[in-house]
Amino acid sequence: MHGFRKEHRLPEPRPWRRHRVIIDGNLYYGKSGFAGEFGHTPYFDNEIICDCGKKGCLETEVSGIAIENKMIQQIKNGRTTI
């Protein structure tokens, strides 16, 4: 059903990151407690290795850390800042 399975409360390693999906009025946490988390969906054709171990995840290009890393690299390459 929908690729998610209904779970009871799972211990969450990072309590500030709670990903859940509601389907037909039922709350689903997913296999590892991260239902609905799409940052690790392979989307980009890049060689950047994500924290999850895959390449090209959405998170590798558009997360806060990814944007910060791009800005740092541009500054190192001589780009001026305000």
Residue, then its C-alpha position, 0 to 999 in steps of 0.5 A: m500500500h503506497g510504499f509506506r507501512k503503518e508503524h507504532r512509535l519508533p525511536e527517532p535518532r533526531p527528534w527535530r526531524r519527524h517525517r510522517v505521512i497521513i494516508d486515509g486518516n492514518l499516520y505512517y512513519g515509514k520503515s525507518g521513521f522517515a516517511g515523506e522525506f524526499g531529500h534523498t531522492p536521486y534527482f541530480d546527475n552529479e558525483i556528490i556523495c550524500d550523507c545517505g551514501k547515494k549520489g545525486c540526491l536532492e539534498t546534495e544540491v539544494s539543502g542549506i549545507a549544499i548552498e553554503n558549500k557552493m557559496i564558500q567555493q565561489i568565494k575561494n574562486g575569487r567571487t566578491t561578497i557584499 
